[in-house]
Amino acid sequence: MLTEDRELWCVGDVCCWMISCCNGAELQLRRGDEVTLRELYPTKSDLYERARALQSDSQSDSQSDR
């Protein structure tokens, strides 16, 4: 089975990754080498929508930490 790992965004030390294969796609939030969130999606479009929402949340959190 062929998989593709792709970094979608990074905010501070949190990065969002898409791991896609023939069965759908997995979204991962990583802090360093640690996976802090893992969610499975049947389509890449659903994953991209969720990734944008998480990016917005992460940006808001990083701005409130200042």
PDBQT receptor file of N, H, CA, C and O in Angstrom, charges set to zero:
ATOM      1  N   MET A   1       0.851  -1.174   0.000  1.00  0.00    +0.000 N 
ATOM      2  CA  MET A   1       0.000   0.000   0.000  1.00  0.00    +0.000 C 
ATOM      3  C   MET A   1       0.898   1.239   0.000  1.00  0.00    +0.000 C 
ATOM      4  O   MET A   1       1.859   1.323   0.765  1.00  0.00    +0.000 OA
ATOM      5  N   LEU A   2       0.581   2.170  -0.844  1.00  0.00    +0.000 N 
ATOM      6  H   LEU A   2      -0.200   2.102  -1.466  1.00  0.00    +0.000 HD
ATOM      7  CA  LEU A   2       1.351   3.400  -0.981  1.00  0.00    +0.000 C 
ATOM      8  C   LEU A   2       0.710   4.503  -0.143  1.00  0.00    +0.000 C 
ATOM      9  O   LEU A   2      -0.488   4.756  -0.267  1.00  0.00    +0.000 OA
ATOM     10  N   THR A   3       1.495   5.160   0.708  1.00  0.00    +0.000 N 
ATOM     11  H   THR A   3       2.468   4.954   0.809  1.00  0.00    +0.000 HD
ATOM     12  CA  THR A   3       0.975   6.270   1.503  1.00  0.00    +0.000 C 
ATOM     13  C   THR A   3       1.736   7.531   1.157  1.00  0.00    +0.000 C 
ATOM     14  O   THR A   3       2.859   7.495   0.653  1.00  0.00    +0.000 OA
ATOM     15  N   GLU A   4       1.084   8.656   1.445  1.00  0.00    +0.000 N 
ATOM     16  H   GLU A   4       0.172   8.686   1.853  1.00  0.00    +0.000 HD
ATOM     17  CA  GLU A   4       1.691   9.963   1.199  1.00  0.00    +0.000 C 
ATOM     18  C   GLU A   4       1.550  10.807   2.455  1.00  0.00    +0.000 C 
ATOM     19  O   GLU A   4       0.436  11.022   2.933  1.00  0.00    +0.000 OA
ATOM     20  N   ASP A   5       2.668  11.288   2.998  1.00  0.00    +0.000 N 
ATOM     21  H   ASP A   5       3.573  11.114   2.609  1.00  0.00    +0.000 HD
ATOM     22  CA  ASP A   5       2.650  12.187   4.154  1.00  0.00    +0.000 C 
ATOM     23  C   ASP A   5       2.869  13.598   3.648  1.00  0.00    +0.000 C 
ATOM     24  O   ASP A   5       3.774  13.850   2.853  1.00  0.00    +0.000 OA
ATOM     25  N   ARG A   6       2.031  14.524   4.118  1.00  0.00    +0.000 N 
ATOM     26  H   ARG A   6       1.296  14.320   4.764  1.00  0.00    +0.000 HD
ATOM     27  CA  ARG A   6       2.154  15.907   3.664  1.00  0.00    +0.000 C 
ATOM     28  C   ARG A   6       1.864  16.857   4.818  1.00  0.00    +0.000 C 
ATOM     29  O   ARG A   6       0.816  16.768   5.458  1.00  0.00    +0.000 OA
ATOM     30  N   GLU A   7       2.797  17.765   5.079  1.00  0.00    +0.000 N 
ATOM     31  H   GLU A   7       3.649  17.837   4.560  1.00  0.00    +0.000 HD
ATOM     32  CA  GLU A   7       2.593  18.785   6.109  1.00  0.00    +0.000 C 
ATOM     33  C   GLU A   7       1.687  19.865   5.534  1.00  0.00    +0.000 C 
ATOM     34  O   GLU A   7       1.969  20.427   4.475  1.00  0.00    +0.000 OA
ATOM     35  N   LEU A   8       0.583  20.154   6.250  1.00  0.00    +0.000 N 
ATOM     36  H   LEU A   8       0.354  19.698   7.110  1.00  0.00    +0.000 HD
ATOM     37  CA  LEU A   8      -0.376  21.149   5.779  1.00  0.00    +0.000 C 
ATOM     38  C   LEU A   8      -0.088  22.526   6.340  1.00  0.00    +0.000 C 
ATOM     39  O   LEU A   8      -0.200  23.524   5.629  1.00  0.00    +0.000 OA
ATOM     40  N   TRP A   9       0.288  22.591   7.631  1.00  0.00    +0.000 N 
ATOM     41  H   TRP A   9       0.378  21.780   8.209  1.00  0.00    +0.000 HD
ATOM     42  CA  TRP A   9       0.615  23.869   8.257  1.00  0.00    +0.000 C 
ATOM     43  C   TRP A   9       1.345  23.640   9.572  1.00  0.00    +0.000 C 
ATOM     44  O   TRP A   9       1.323  22.544  10.133  1.00  0.00    +0.000 OA
ATOM     45  N   CYS A  10       1.998  24.705  10.053  1.00  0.00    +0.000 N 
ATOM     46  H   CYS A  10       2.017  25.595   9.597  1.00  0.00    +0.000 HD
ATOM     47  CA  CYS A  10       2.633  24.726  11.379  1.00  0.00    +0.000 C 
ATOM     48  C   CYS A  10       2.309  26.058  12.044  1.00  0.00    +0.000 C 
ATOM     49  O   CYS A  10       2.402  27.113  11.415  1.00  0.00    +0.000 OA
ATOM     50  N   VAL A  11       1.936  26.007  13.299  1.00  0.00    +0.000 N 
ATOM     51  H   VAL A  11       1.861  25.150  13.810  1.00  0.00    +0.000 HD
ATOM     52  CA  VAL A  11       1.739  27.198  14.126  1.00  0.00    +0.000 C 
ATOM     53  C   VAL A  11       2.525  26.948  15.399  1.00  0.00    +0.000 C 
ATOM     54  O   VAL A  11       2.185  26.064  16.186  1.00  0.00    +0.000 OA
ATOM     55  N   GLY A  12       3.578  27.730  15.598  1.00  0.00    +0.000 N 
ATOM     56  H   GLY A  12       3.854  28.447  14.958  1.00  0.00    +0.000 HD
ATOM     57  CA  GLY A  12       4.461  27.490  16.736  1.00  0.00    +0.000 C 
ATOM     58  C   GLY A  12       5.090  26.115  16.613  1.00  0.00    +0.000 C 
ATOM     59  O   GLY A  12       5.711  25.798  15.598  1.00  0.00    +0.000 OA
ATOM     60  N   ASP A  13       4.930  25.295  17.651  1.00  0.00    +0.000 N 
ATOM     61  H   ASP A  13       4.426  25.552  18.475  1.00  0.00    +0.000 HD
ATOM     62  CA  ASP A  13       5.516  23.949  17.606  1.00  0.00    +0.000 C 
ATOM     63  C   ASP A  13       4.493  22.870  17.243  1.00  0.00    +0.000 C 
ATOM     64  O   ASP A  13       4.789  21.679  17.348  1.00  0.00    +0.000 OA
ATOM     65  N   VAL A  14       3.297  23.276  16.820  1.00  0.00    +0.000 N 
ATOM     66  H   VAL A  14       3.057  24.244  16.735  1.00  0.00    +0.000 HD
ATOM     67  CA  VAL A  14       2.247  22.336  16.424  1.00  0.00    +0.000 C 
ATOM     68  C   VAL A  14       2.169  22.303  14.895  1.00  0.00    +0.000 C 
ATOM     69  O   VAL A  14       2.047  23.339  14.243  1.00  0.00    +0.000 OA
ATOM     70  N   CYS A  15       2.243  21.096  14.344  1.00  0.00    +0.000 N 
ATOM     71  H   CYS A  15       2.343  20.254  14.874  1.00  0.00    +0.000 HD
ATOM     72  CA  CYS A  15       2.151  20.921  12.895  1.00  0.00    +0.000 C 
ATOM     73  C   CYS A  15       1.012  19.968  12.563  1.00  0.00    +0.000 C 
ATOM     74  O   CYS A  15       0.760  19.002  13.284  1.00  0.00    +0.000 OA
ATOM     75  N   CYS A  16       0.330  20.256  11.460  1.00  0.00    +0.000 N 
ATOM     76  H   CYS A  16       0.535  21.041  10.874  1.00  0.00    +0.000 HD
ATOM     77  CA  CYS A  16      -0.777  19.436  10.988  1.00  0.00    +0.000 C 
ATOM     78  C   CYS A  16      -0.311  18.657   9.759  1.00  0.00    +0.000 C 
ATOM     79  O   CYS A  16       0.232  19.232   8.816  1.00  0.00    +0.000 OA
ATOM     80  N   TRP A  17      -0.530  17.350   9.784  1.00  0.00    +0.000 N 
ATOM     81  H   TRP A  17      -0.971  16.883  10.550  1.00  0.00    +0.000 HD
ATOM     82  CA  TRP A  17      -0.101  16.466   8.706  1.00  0.00    +0.000 C 
ATOM     83  C   TRP A  17      -1.279  15.698   8.147  1.00  0.00    +0.000 C 
ATOM     84  O   TRP A  17      -2.213  15.352   8.870  1.00  0.00    +0.000 OA
ATOM     85  N   MET A  18      -1.225  15.433   6.843  1.00  0.00    +0.000 N 
ATOM     86  H   MET A  18      -0.466  15.714   6.256  1.00  0.00    +0.000 HD
ATOM     87  CA  MET A  18      -2.175  14.546   6.191  1.00  0.00    +0.000 C 
ATOM     88  C   MET A  18      -1.405  13.313   5.742  1.00  0.00    +0.000 C 
ATOM     89  O   MET A  18      -0.380  13.414   5.068  1.00  0.00    +0.000 OA
ATOM     90  N   ILE A  19      -1.915  12.150   6.125  1.00  0.00    +0.000 N 
ATOM     91  H   ILE A  19      -2.748  12.068   6.673  1.00  0.00    +0.000 HD
ATOM     92  CA  ILE A  19      -1.365  10.882   5.669  1.00  0.00    +0.000 C 
ATOM     93  C   ILE A  19      -2.474  10.246   4.838  1.00  0.00    +0.000 C 
ATOM     94  O   ILE A  19      -3.506   9.840   5.373  1.00  0.00    +0.000 OA
ATOM     95  N   SER A  20      -2.255  10.165   3.535  1.00  0.00    +0.000 N 
ATOM     96  H   SER A  20      -1.417  10.495   3.101  1.00  0.00    +0.000 HD
ATOM     97  CA  SER A  20      -3.305   9.644   2.665  1.00  0.00    +0.000 C 
ATOM     98  C   SER A  20      -2.908   8.306   2.082  1.00  0.00    +0.000 C 
ATOM     99  O   SER A  20      -1.731   8.018   1.867  1.00  0.00    +0.000 OA
ATOM    100  N   CYS A  21      -3.926   7.493   1.832  1.00  0.00    +0.000 N 
ATOM    101  H   CYS A  21      -4.882   7.727   2.006  1.00  0.00    +0.000 HD
ATOM    102  CA  CYS A  21      -3.738   6.210   1.173  1.00  0.00    +0.000 C 
ATOM    103  C   CYS A  21      -5.040   5.881   0.449  1.00  0.00    +0.000 C 
ATOM    104  O   CYS A  21      -5.945   6.713   0.387  1.00  0.00    +0.000 OA
ATOM    105  N   CYS A  22      -5.134   4.694  -0.089  1.00  0.00    +0.000 N 
ATOM    106  H   CYS A  22      -4.398   4.018  -0.040  1.00  0.00    +0.000 HD
ATOM    107  CA  CYS A  22      -6.297   4.341  -0.903  1.00  0.00    +0.000 C 
ATOM    108  C   CYS A  22      -7.601   4.294  -0.094  1.00  0.00    +0.000 C 
ATOM    109  O   CYS A  22      -8.681   4.420  -0.672  1.00  0.00    +0.000 OA
ATOM    110  N   ASN A  23      -7.521   4.116   1.217  1.00  0.00    +0.000 N 
ATOM    111  H   ASN A  23      -6.644   4.013   1.686  1.00  0.00    +0.000 HD
ATOM    112  CA  ASN A  23      -8.725   4.001   2.050  1.00  0.00    +0.000 C 
ATOM    113  C   ASN A  23      -9.223   5.321   2.609  1.00  0.00    +0.000 C 
ATOM    114  O   ASN A  23     -10.179   5.319   3.385  1.00  0.00    +0.000 OA
ATOM    115  N   GLY A  24      -8.625   6.442   2.255  1.00  0.00    +0.000 N 
ATOM    116  H   GLY A  24      -7.849   6.444   1.624  1.00  0.00    +0.000 HD
ATOM    117  CA  GLY A  24      -9.009   7.735   2.800  1.00  0.00    +0.000 C 
ATOM    118  C   GLY A  24      -7.789   8.488   3.258  1.00  0.00    +0.000 C 
ATOM    119  O   GLY A  24      -6.706   8.364   2.686  1.00  0.00    +0.000 OA
ATOM    120  N   ALA A  25      -7.980   9.279   4.309  1.00  0.00    +0.000 N 
ATOM    121  H   ALA A  25      -8.860   9.380   4.774  1.00  0.00    +0.000 HD
ATOM    122  CA  ALA A  25      -6.872  10.105   4.786  1.00  0.00    +0.000 C 
ATOM    123  C   ALA A  25      -6.937  10.229   6.298  1.00  0.00    +0.000 C 
ATOM    124  O   ALA A  25      -8.010  10.214   6.901  1.00  0.00    +0.000 OA
ATOM    125  N   GLU A  26      -5.761  10.352   6.888  1.00  0.00    +0.000 N 
ATOM    126  H   GLU A  26      -4.890  10.364   6.398  1.00  0.00    +0.000 HD
ATOM    127  CA  GLU A  26      -5.639  10.538   8.335  1.00  0.00    +0.000 C 
ATOM    128  C   GLU A  26      -5.053  11.913   8.597  1.00  0.00    +0.000 C 
ATOM    129  O   GLU A  26      -4.053  12.295   7.990  1.00  0.00    +0.000 OA
ATOM    130  N   LEU A  27      -5.673  12.653   9.496  1.00  0.00    +0.000 N 
ATOM    131  H   LEU A  27      -6.486  12.343   9.989  1.00  0.00    +0.000 HD
ATOM    132  CA  LEU A  27      -5.166  13.950   9.939  1.00  0.00    +0.000 C 
ATOM    133  C   LEU A  27      -4.442  13.734  11.255  1.00  0.00    +0.000 C 
ATOM    134  O   LEU A  27      -4.951  13.066  12.154  1.00  0.00    +0.000 OA
ATOM    135  N   GLN A  28      -3.248  14.305  11.361  1.00  0.00    +0.000 N 
ATOM    136  H   GLN A  28      -2.834  14.848  10.630  1.00  0.00    +0.000 HD
ATOM    137  CA  GLN A  28      -2.489  14.227  12.606  1.00  0.00    +0.000 C 
ATOM    138  C   GLN A  28      -2.034  15.620  13.007  1.00  0.00    +0.000 C 
ATOM    139  O   GLN A  28      -1.566  16.397  12.175  1.00  0.00    +0.000 OA
ATOM    140  N   LEU A  29      -2.177  15.925  14.287  1.00  0.00    +0.000 N 
ATOM    141  H   LEU A  29      -2.557  15.294  14.963  1.00  0.00    +0.000 HD
ATOM    142  CA  LEU A  29      -1.508  17.088  14.870  1.00  0.00    +0.000 C 
ATOM    143  C   LEU A  29      -0.307  16.551  15.614  1.00  0.00    +0.000 C 
ATOM    144  O   LEU A  29      -0.414  15.609  16.400  1.00  0.00    +0.000 OA
ATOM    145  N   ARG A  30       0.837  17.159  15.359  1.00  0.00    +0.000 N 
ATOM    146  H   ARG A  30       0.924  17.924  14.721  1.00  0.00    +0.000 HD
ATOM    147  CA  ARG A  30       2.072  16.710  15.997  1.00  0.00    +0.000 C 
ATOM    148  C   ARG A  30       2.736  17.870  16.716  1.00  0.00    +0.000 C 
ATOM    149  O   ARG A  30       2.776  18.996  16.219  1.00  0.00    +0.000 OA
ATOM    150  N   ARG A  31       3.249  17.574  17.881  1.00  0.00    +0.000 N 
ATOM    151  H   ARG A  31       3.216  16.660  18.285  1.00  0.00    +0.000 HD
ATOM    152  CA  ARG A  31       4.083  18.516  18.626  1.00  0.00    +0.000 C 
ATOM    153  C   ARG A  31       5.422  17.817  18.782  1.00  0.00    +0.000 C 
ATOM    154  O   ARG A  31       5.577  16.915  19.606  1.00  0.00    +0.000 OA
ATOM    155  N   GLY A  32       6.384  18.246  17.981  1.00  0.00    +0.000 N 
ATOM    156  H   GLY A  32       6.258  18.978  17.312  1.00  0.00    +0.000 HD
ATOM    157  CA  GLY A  32       7.652  17.533  17.922  1.00  0.00    +0.000 C 
ATOM    158  C   GLY A  32       7.419  16.185  17.269  1.00  0.00    +0.000 C 
ATOM    159  O   GLY A  32       6.835  16.106  16.189  1.00  0.00    +0.000 OA
ATOM    160  N   ASP A  33       7.872  15.128  17.916  1.00  0.00    +0.000 N 
ATOM    161  H   ASP A  33       8.347  15.192  18.794  1.00  0.00    +0.000 HD
ATOM    162  CA  ASP A  33       7.672  13.766  17.404  1.00  0.00    +0.000 C 
ATOM    163  C   ASP A  33       6.416  13.107  17.961  1.00  0.00    +0.000 C 
ATOM    164  O   ASP A  33       6.104  11.969  17.613  1.00  0.00    +0.000 OA
ATOM    165  N   GLU A  34       5.691  13.823  18.829  1.00  0.00    +0.000 N 
ATOM    166  H   GLU A  34       5.945  14.748  19.111  1.00  0.00    +0.000 HD
ATOM    167  CA  GLU A  34       4.513  13.254  19.482  1.00  0.00    +0.000 C 
ATOM    168  C   GLU A  34       3.252  13.582  18.682  1.00  0.00    +0.000 C 
ATOM    169  O   GLU A  34       3.018  14.736  18.323  1.00  0.00    +0.000 OA
ATOM    170  N   VAL A  35       2.444  12.557  18.406  1.00  0.00    +0.000 N 
ATOM    171  H   VAL A  35       2.634  11.620  18.697  1.00  0.00    +0.000 HD
ATOM    172  CA  VAL A  35       1.150  12.753  17.763  1.00  0.00    +0.000 C 
ATOM    173  C   VAL A  35       0.141  13.067  18.860  1.00  0.00    +0.000 C 
ATOM    174  O   VAL A  35      -0.113  12.231  19.726  1.00  0.00    +0.000 OA
ATOM    175  N   THR A  36      -0.438  14.275  18.829  1.00  0.00    +0.000 N 
ATOM    176  H   THR A  36      -0.231  14.954  18.125  1.00  0.00    +0.000 HD
ATOM    177  CA  THR A  36      -1.370  14.693  19.876  1.00  0.00    +0.000 C 
ATOM    178  C   THR A  36      -2.831  14.528  19.469  1.00  0.00    +0.000 C 
ATOM    179  O   THR A  36      -3.720  14.533  20.321  1.00  0.00    +0.000 OA
ATOM    180  N   LEU A  37      -3.081  14.381  18.162  1.00  0.00    +0.000 N 
ATOM    181  H   LEU A  37      -2.359  14.377  17.470  1.00  0.00    +0.000 HD
ATOM    182  CA  LEU A  37      -4.447  14.174  17.667  1.00  0.00    +0.000 C 
ATOM    183  C   LEU A  37      -4.359  13.342  16.407  1.00  0.00    +0.000 C 
ATOM    184  O   LEU A  37      -3.491  13.566  15.564  1.00  0.00    +0.000 OA
ATOM    185  N   ARG A  38      -5.260  12.380  16.279  1.00  0.00    +0.000 N 
ATOM    186  H   ARG A  38      -5.965  12.199  16.964  1.00  0.00    +0.000 HD
ATOM    187  CA  ARG A  38      -5.321  11.532  15.076  1.00  0.00    +0.000 C 
ATOM    188  C   ARG A  38      -6.800  11.338  14.734  1.00  0.00    +0.000 C 
ATOM    189  O   ARG A  38      -7.577  10.859  15.559  1.00  0.00    +0.000 OA
ATOM    190  N   GLU A  39      -7.179  11.714  13.512  1.00  0.00    +0.000 N 
ATOM    191  H   GLU A  39      -6.547  12.103  12.841  1.00  0.00    +0.000 HD
ATOM    192  CA  GLU A  39      -8.556  11.563  13.056  1.00  0.00    +0.000 C 
ATOM    193  C   GLU A  39      -8.544  11.004  11.637  1.00  0.00    +0.000 C 
ATOM    194  O   GLU A  39      -7.692  11.368  10.827  1.00  0.00    +0.000 OA
ATOM    195  N   LEU A  40      -9.502  10.110  11.339  1.00  0.00    +0.000 N 
ATOM    196  H   LEU A  40     -10.195   9.815  11.998  1.00  0.00    +0.000 HD
ATOM    197  CA  LEU A  40      -9.613   9.499  10.021  1.00  0.00    +0.000 C 
ATOM    198  C   LEU A  40     -10.766  10.125   9.246  1.00  0.00    +0.000 C 
ATOM    199  O   LEU A  40     -11.817  10.424   9.813  1.00  0.00    +0.000 OA
ATOM    200  N   TYR A  41     -10.559  10.320   7.946  1.00  0.00    +0.000 N 
ATOM    201  H   TYR A  41      -9.705  10.077   7.486  1.00  0.00    +0.000 HD
ATOM    202  CA  TYR A  41     -11.567  10.919   7.072  1.00  0.00    +0.000 C 
ATOM    203  C   TYR A  41     -11.694  10.108   5.792  1.00  0.00    +0.000 C 
ATOM    204  O   TYR A  41     -10.694   9.631   5.254  1.00  0.00    +0.000 OA
ATOM    205  N   PRO A  42     -12.931   9.947   5.297  1.00  0.00    +0.000 N 
ATOM    206  CA  PRO A  42     -13.124   9.184   4.060  1.00  0.00    +0.000 C 
ATOM    207  C   PRO A  42     -12.656   9.941   2.816  1.00  0.00    +0.000 C 
ATOM    208  O   PRO A  42     -12.308   9.324   1.809  1.00  0.00    +0.000 OA
ATOM    209  N   THR A  43     -12.647  11.275   2.881  1.00  0.00    +0.000 N 
ATOM    210  H   THR A  43     -12.930  11.776   3.699  1.00  0.00    +0.000 HD
ATOM    211  CA  THR A  43     -12.235  12.076   1.729  1.00  0.00    +0.000 C 
ATOM    212  C   THR A  43     -11.232  13.145   2.156  1.00  0.00    +0.000 C 
ATOM    213  O   THR A  43     -11.237  13.597   3.301  1.00  0.00    +0.000 OA
ATOM    214  N   LYS A  44     -10.374  13.541   1.220  1.00  0.00    +0.000 N 
ATOM    215  H   LYS A  44     -10.369  13.174   0.290  1.00  0.00    +0.000 HD
ATOM    216  CA  LYS A  44      -9.406  14.592   1.508  1.00  0.00    +0.000 C 
ATOM    217  C   LYS A  44     -10.096  15.929   1.733  1.00  0.00    +0.000 C 
ATOM    218  O   LYS A  44      -9.618  16.736   2.532  1.00  0.00    +0.000 OA
ATOM    219  N   SER A  45     -11.214  16.187   1.046  1.00  0.00    +0.000 N 
ATOM    220  H   SER A  45     -11.602  15.532   0.397  1.00  0.00    +0.000 HD
ATOM    221  CA  SER A  45     -11.897  17.477   1.220  1.00  0.00    +0.000 C 
ATOM    222  C   SER A  45     -12.403  17.642   2.650  1.00  0.00    +0.000 C 
ATOM    223  O   SER A  45     -12.337  18.742   3.200  1.00  0.00    +0.000 OA
ATOM    224  N   ASP A  46     -12.908  16.568   3.262  1.00  0.00    +0.000 N 
ATOM    225  H   ASP A  46     -12.962  15.675   2.815  1.00  0.00    +0.000 HD
ATOM    226  CA  ASP A  46     -13.334  16.628   4.669  1.00  0.00    +0.000 C 
ATOM    227  C   ASP A  46     -12.143  16.909   5.577  1.00  0.00    +0.000 C 
ATOM    228  O   ASP A  46     -12.240  17.690   6.523  1.00  0.00    +0.000 OA
ATOM    229  N   LEU A  47     -11.015  16.261   5.277  1.00  0.00    +0.000 N 
ATOM    230  H   LEU A  47     -10.936  15.626   4.509  1.00  0.00    +0.000 HD
ATOM    231  CA  LEU A  47      -9.805  16.463   6.074  1.00  0.00    +0.000 C 
ATOM    232  C   LEU A  47      -9.320  17.906   5.959  1.00  0.00    +0.000 C 
ATOM    233  O   LEU A  47      -8.973  18.518   6.970  1.00  0.00    +0.000 OA
ATOM    234  N   TYR A  48      -9.291  18.463   4.741  1.00  0.00    +0.000 N 
ATOM    235  H   TYR A  48      -9.573  17.966   3.920  1.00  0.00    +0.000 HD
ATOM    236  CA  TYR A  48      -8.836  19.848   4.553  1.00  0.00    +0.000 C 
ATOM    237  C   TYR A  48      -9.715  20.833   5.313  1.00  0.00    +0.000 C 
ATOM    238  O   TYR A  48      -9.213  21.804   5.879  1.00  0.00    +0.000 OA
ATOM    239  N   GLU A  49     -11.017  20.593   5.329  1.00  0.00    +0.000 N 
ATOM    240  H   GLU A  49     -11.426  19.805   4.870  1.00  0.00    +0.000 HD
ATOM    241  CA  GLU A  49     -11.939  21.471   6.068  1.00  0.00    +0.000 C 
ATOM    242  C   GLU A  49     -11.620  21.451   7.562  1.00  0.00    +0.000 C 
ATOM    243  O   GLU A  49     -11.569  22.498   8.207  1.00  0.00    +0.000 OA
ATOM    244  N   ARG A  50     -11.408  20.257   8.102  1.00  0.00    +0.000 N 
ATOM    245  H   ARG A  50     -11.449  19.407   7.578  1.00  0.00    +0.000 HD
ATOM    246  CA  ARG A  50     -11.071  20.124   9.522  1.00  0.00    +0.000 C 
ATOM    247  C   ARG A  50      -9.702  20.744   9.823  1.00  0.00    +0.000 C 
ATOM    248  O   ARG A  50      -9.519  21.370  10.867  1.00  0.00    +0.000 OA
ATOM    249  N   ALA A  51      -8.741  20.570   8.907  1.00  0.00    +0.000 N 
ATOM    250  H   ALA A  51      -8.889  20.061   8.059  1.00  0.00    +0.000 HD
ATOM    251  CA  ALA A  51      -7.395  21.138   9.090  1.00  0.00    +0.000 C 
ATOM    252  C   ALA A  51      -7.463  22.666   9.149  1.00  0.00    +0.000 C 
ATOM    253  O   ALA A  51      -6.769  23.285   9.955  1.00  0.00    +0.000 OA
ATOM    254  N   ARG A  52      -8.295  23.278   8.301  1.00  0.00    +0.000 N 
ATOM    255  H   ARG A  52      -8.860  22.776   7.645  1.00  0.00    +0.000 HD
ATOM    256  CA  ARG A  52      -8.435  24.741   8.328  1.00  0.00    +0.000 C 
ATOM    257  C   ARG A  52      -9.025  25.211   9.662  1.00  0.00    +0.000 C 
ATOM    258  O   ARG A  52      -8.597  26.226  10.212  1.00  0.00    +0.000 OA
ATOM    259  N   ALA A  53     -10.001  24.473  10.173  1.00  0.00    +0.000 N 
ATOM    260  H   ALA A  53     -10.348  23.649   9.726  1.00  0.00    +0.000 HD
ATOM    261  CA  ALA A  53     -10.603  24.836  11.464  1.00  0.00    +0.000 C 
ATOM    262  C   ALA A  53      -9.578  24.711  12.589  1.00  0.00    +0.000 C 
ATOM    263  O   ALA A  53      -9.504  25.579  13.459  1.00  0.00    +0.000 OA
ATOM    264  N   LEU A  54      -8.796  23.649  12.577  1.00  0.00    +0.000 N 
ATOM    265  H   LEU A  54      -8.855  22.945  11.870  1.00  0.00    +0.000 HD
ATOM    266  CA  LEU A  54      -7.766  23.467  13.602  1.00  0.00    +0.000 C 
ATOM    267  C   LEU A  54      -6.679  24.531  13.503  1.00  0.00    +0.000 C 
ATOM    268  O   LEU A  54      -6.167  24.987  14.526  1.00  0.00    +0.000 OA
ATOM    269  N   GLN A  55      -6.321  24.932  12.283  1.00  0.00    +0.000 N 
ATOM    270  H   GLN A  55      -6.737  24.562  11.453  1.00  0.00    +0.000 HD
ATOM    271  CA  GLN A  55      -5.320  25.982  12.094  1.00  0.00    +0.000 C 
ATOM    272  C   GLN A  55      -5.817  27.300  12.672  1.00  0.00    +0.000 C 
ATOM    273  O   GLN A  55      -5.074  28.013  13.347  1.00  0.00    +0.000 OA
ATOM    274  N   SER A  56      -7.065  27.614  12.406  1.00  0.00    +0.000 N 
ATOM    275  H   SER A  56      -7.668  27.036  11.858  1.00  0.00    +0.000 HD
ATOM    276  CA  SER A  56      -7.648  28.846  12.944  1.00  0.00    +0.000 C 
ATOM    277  C   SER A  56      -7.639  28.827  14.469  1.00  0.00    +0.000 C 
ATOM    278  O   SER A  56      -7.294  29.824  15.102  1.00  0.00    +0.000 OA
ATOM    279  N   ASP A  57      -8.017  27.691  15.058  1.00  0.00    +0.000 N 
ATOM    280  H   ASP A  57      -8.297  26.881  14.543  1.00  0.00    +0.000 HD
ATOM    281  CA  ASP A  57      -7.995  27.547  16.524  1.00  0.00    +0.000 C 
ATOM    282  C   ASP A  57      -6.575  27.691  17.070  1.00  0.00    +0.000 C 
ATOM    283  O   ASP A  57      -6.359  28.356  18.083  1.00  0.00    +0.000 OA
ATOM    284  N   SER A  58      -5.619  27.069  16.401  1.00  0.00    +0.000 N 
ATOM    285  H   SER A  58      -5.795  26.529  15.578  1.00  0.00    +0.000 HD
ATOM    286  CA  SER A  58      -4.225  27.122  16.859  1.00  0.00    +0.000 C 
ATOM    287  C   SER A  58      -3.665  28.531  16.771  1.00  0.00    +0.000 C 
ATOM    288  O   SER A  58      -2.923  28.963  17.653  1.00  0.00    +0.000 OA
ATOM    289  N   GLN A  59      -4.014  29.251  15.711  1.00  0.00    +0.000 N 
ATOM    290  H   GLN A  59      -4.616  28.900  14.994  1.00  0.00    +0.000 HD
ATOM    291  CA  GLN A  59      -3.547  30.630  15.569  1.00  0.00    +0.000 C 
ATOM    292  C   GLN A  59      -4.151  31.517  16.647  1.00  0.00    +0.000 C 
ATOM    293  O   GLN A  59      -3.465  32.381  17.192  1.00  0.00    +0.000 OA
ATOM    294  N   SER A  60      -5.427  31.313  16.962  1.00  0.00    +0.000 N 
ATOM    295  H   SER A  60      -5.985  30.611  16.519  1.00  0.00    +0.000 HD
ATOM    296  CA  SER A  60      -6.068  32.077  18.026  1.00  0.00    +0.000 C 
ATOM    297  C   SER A  60      -5.413  31.795  19.368  1.00  0.00    +0.000 C 
ATOM    298  O   SER A  60      -5.170  32.709  20.156  1.00  0.00    +0.000 OA
ATOM    299  N   ASP A  61      -5.127  30.505  19.627  1.00  0.00    +0.000 N 
ATOM    300  H   ASP A  61      -5.325  29.763  18.987  1.00  0.00    +0.000 HD
ATOM    301  CA  ASP A  61      -4.478  30.119  20.885  1.00  0.00    +0.000 C 
ATOM    302  C   ASP A  61      -3.081  30.732  20.997  1.00  0.00    +0.000 C 
ATOM    303  O   ASP A  61      -2.692  31.206  22.065  1.00  0.00    +0.000 OA
ATOM    304  N   SER A  62      -2.326  30.721  19.891  1.00  0.00    +0.000 N 
ATOM    305  H   SER A  62      -2.642  30.336  19.024  1.00  0.00    +0.000 HD
ATOM    306  CA  SER A  62      -0.960  31.254  19.960  1.00  0.00    +0.000 C 
ATOM    307  C   SER A  62      -0.956  32.760  20.139  1.00  0.00    +0.000 C 
ATOM    308  O   SER A  62      -0.040  33.298  20.760  1.00  0.00    +0.000 OA
ATOM    309  N   GLN A  63      -1.955  33.455  19.612  1.00  0.00    +0.000 N 
ATOM    310  H   GLN A  63      -2.699  33.017  19.108  1.00  0.00    +0.000 HD
ATOM    311  CA  GLN A  63      -2.042  34.897  19.787  1.00  0.00    +0.000 C 
ATOM    312  C   GLN A  63      -2.476  35.255  21.206  1.00  0.00    +0.000 C 
ATOM    313  O   GLN A  63      -2.044  36.276  21.742  1.00  0.00    +0.000 OA
ATOM    314  N   SER A  64      -3.321  34.432  21.818  1.00  0.00    +0.000 N 
ATOM    315  H   SER A  64      -3.671  33.603  21.382  1.00  0.00    +0.000 HD
ATOM    316  CA  SER A  64      -3.761  34.724  23.182  1.00  0.00    +0.000 C 
ATOM    317  C   SER A  64      -2.669  34.417  24.205  1.00  0.00    +0.000 C 
ATOM    318  O   SER A  64      -2.725  34.902  25.335  1.00  0.00    +0.000 OA
ATOM    319  N   ASP A  65      -1.673  33.611  23.814  1.00  0.00    +0.000 N 
ATOM    320  H   ASP A  65      -1.628  33.218  22.896  1.00  0.00    +0.000 HD
ATOM    321  CA  ASP A  65      -0.554  33.290  24.707  1.00  0.00    +0.000 C 
ATOM    322  C   ASP A  65       0.440  34.449  24.810  1.00  0.00    +0.000 C 
ATOM    323  O   ASP A  65       1.285  34.451  25.705  1.00  0.00    +0.000 OA
ATOM    324  N   ARG A  66       0.355  35.410  23.931  1.00  0.00    +0.000 N 
ATOM    325  H   ARG A  66      -0.331  35.408  23.204  1.00  0.00    +0.000 HD
ATOM    326  CA  ARG A  66       1.314  36.516  23.928  1.00  0.00    +0.000 C 
ATOM    327  C   ARG A  66       1.023  37.535  24.964  1.00  0.00    +0.000 C 
ATOM    328  O   ARG A  66       1.748  38.524  25.079  1.00  0.00    +0.000 OA
TER     329      ARG A  66
